[in-house]
Structure formats: structure tokens, C-alpha cells
Amino acid sequence: MLRLTQDQRAVVLDKFPDVANLAVGALVFGQFLGSESYSLALAAAGIAAWSALIVITLVIAGGHR
């Protein structure tokens, strides 16, 4: 298991939600910028990536106790 110092944990907890938002933005909303048709599978992958990153953030925050 990865052991994080207090400062490292604070940085991860601050940045993981930002990464999650970038993933969902690129995979769900970024499709509107392209010339290809909208892909529900790609949108589902974006939502799954967002969910996974948020869960990882919550798990790391739970280990803070």
C-alpha cells in the first residue's frame, strides 16, 4: 500500500477531483467539438472515469483518520 505524508495527501486530495473533472469534460463534453458523431460508450467511459477518481479521492481521504 502506498504511504503518503500529510503534505502529499493534501495535494492528492486537492488535485484528484480536478483530474476527474478533466476526464469527464474531455470524454463527455469534448465530443461536441469533434466532427464525429456522439458516442454513448465514450461518454459512459468518461462518467466511469470520473466516478473512479472520486471514489479514489474518498478512499484516500478516509485513510486520513
Buried (B, 14 or more C-beta within 10 A) or exposed (E): EEEBEEEEBEEBBEEBEEBBEBBBEBBBEBBEEEEEEEBEEBBEBBBEBBEEBBEBBEEBEEEEE
